């Protein structure tokens, strides 16, 4: 039987429309005895340029796993939504005069079309958009719950300010001192802002990383951001030029074992302690100039600058509490007031401090040396900086003690003298959520005539974004100029009352969306706790590696808050999370409009079909690695699918053992690979099977059926078409994943190792499953083995299909 030429355009649109009309991928019921699978893709920002093939990679990975577990009988959900608020849409509105909602909704239509074209099995009844009032009503509700719990507050704070975008930026949005969006120099600015008290959850956010299966590099970045440090706060007495006491400084350290080499103190320039000490200083002008210079730097710049600057406080010194030595005090912008006590003690056992000692010619000596005598001499002579643990020297009664022990003993001694206490510090700061822009969720706070903030009545939610705005950034939110917004506040709360005009950071919207999918249209509650408790934590979260800290951290914070409020019974949202690698252009550079190398999935589908695009992206390499696009390789995948198409002509009622063996091996391999997200090796195994079947004159109908089912998660369109052509009931995606026969997955002939007293002396080829006595007999006939075994062996260790070991 001959078949027409393979042409995806003949059937892909047909099946796409039918699946959507039939709601084939509707979320499964709760309490399925076979279990559930929540496959979550990080909901995308709907830009006007649409999806590119890099987005497709992660979506297809989520889709394959969802389809696989649906075939395994589990209840499955694969929802999709839109991270729709944010600066790009607002800036585009300023440029074009078209309201951001209009552009955003148009972009969403494009995204939905592209996602359907790719064949992603989305349940569109669960769709959410962060810009929709039915969604941001509940973002505002979360704000109110945090406010009532004392976890949302307002205060003055120094912030990163972009003069061009006229808004606050997070530290991560500042690159080399410039706004990551527009490359404008960022300045520091003091502003009254709203914060979420994420620091109250710092310890749990750190400890609970052990509960979840994430890439270790991501966990490490989260731990670093949280910055948990277990140490001690040590009291240093301050003295003036006459050696009179003028106060104390509390200094946090994790390395009390280096205290005897403590050679100087450094205070953060913004510390209030500086003002207290000014009357004792002889170089006030220098101090003021340094502080002014520091104000022009972001915290990120201050931390990352290699050349550590500082200025000495002339007229003020400190006393090292361990040995009573007088040491100088400096201001240094590499010290931040919001970490620890805003003061550090410096010694020669830290690379930064070592350079500081050299630069300012500070009298210093080591107090720890390594075991290596040659290296120890260099450390003593200050030729090298030794930062590791070692043995203490010149440290009074602790001399000769190892660092780990000395650290504890020194703190105990200082505690008894009232000069220290044990402390745990965190680097993480409270989450600044205010934004001075229009396109975001309004903050649900109303101020009385005296300017005191109050929580809005929950019945008044959502507080809608006003439409009588011009979007123009002026340093304050455009909502400030909305007459309807002002009028609404006074109508609801009284004359002189006014709403908060800042909007919320878009991270607030994106930190809980995965919970709302299950209650998209519920106006009475944020989500159904019973349903959410069934589906979460997610079984797979696929997200780009650029989101290693903030989004994931904030989502964990919200989840723990909801847990504490009794809304859910889990306190981590994403049990299993993986990153997809970057898809690079054919020029090996990251896809970008700047390089002109972005590929639109619609173009690839038009040329090759959706199944080719899907399988090619999975075949490119491991899902978490960066991979360059290769048109020739994509064309090769298209030829592979054409080869599958041609196989339908060979299907008959035959039963061929070799085919049964190959399909069983493939079922086992592909299923196992999907479960560990090794999609490239799964595709390779499918190719191997198809090449085998292409050489057969006939193909078993049962083998064909199994092939279509296990191929379906990767290539949903061609398998659905071939399934229908075979005369089987619609749909291939509603079948059961085939079971495999373990016996048929084993190779017929295997090579076994023959050992004598644990050493390999020879090998032997045997049939799979050959029993011990037969293997012994065959092994003893080998002349080399006879040489080592005289008489009966004392014992024989036999592992079927692997080794036989004669103990003599």
Buried (B, 14 or more C-beta within 10 A) or exposed (E): EEEEEBEBEEBBBBBBEEBEEEEBBBBBEBEBEEEBBBBBBBBBBBBEEBBBBBBBBBBBBBBBBBBBBBBBBBBBBBBBBBBBBBBBBBBBBBEEEBBBBEBBBEBBEBBBBBBBBBBBBBBBEBBBBBBBBBBBBBBBBBBBBBBEEEBBBBEEBBBBBBBBBBBBBBBEBBEEBBBBBEEBEBBBBEBEBBBBBBBBBBEBBBEBBEEBEBBEEBBEBBBEBBBBBEBBBBBBBBBBEEEEEBBBBBBBBBBBBBBBBBBBBBBBBBBEBBEEBEEBBEBBEBBEEBBEEBBEBBBBBBBEEEEBBBBBBBBBBBBBBBBEBEBBBBBBBBBBBBBBBBBBBBBBBBEBBBBBBEEBEBEBBBBBBBEEEEBBEBBBEBEBBBBEBBBBBBBEEBEEBBBEEBBEBBBEBBBEEEBBEEBEBBBBBBBBBBBBBBBBBBBBBBBEEEEEBEBBEEEEBBBEBBEEBEBEBEEBBBBBBBEEBBEBBEEBBEEEBBBBBBBBBBBBBBBBBBBBBBBBEEEEEBBBBEBBBBBBBBBBBBBBBEBBBBBBBBBBBBBBBBBBEEBBEBBBBBBBBBBBBBBBBEEEEBBEEEEEBBBBBBEBBEBBBBBBBBBBBBBBBBBEEBBBBEEEEBBBBBEBBBBBBBBBEBBBEBEBEEBBBBBBBBBBBBBEBBEEBBBBBBBBBBBBBBEBBEEBEEBBBBBBBBBBBBBBBBBBBBBBBBBBEBEBEEBBBEBEBBEBEEEBBBEEEBEBBBBBEEEEBBEBEBEBEBEEEEBBEBBEEBEEBEEBBEEEBEEBEBEBBEBBBBEE
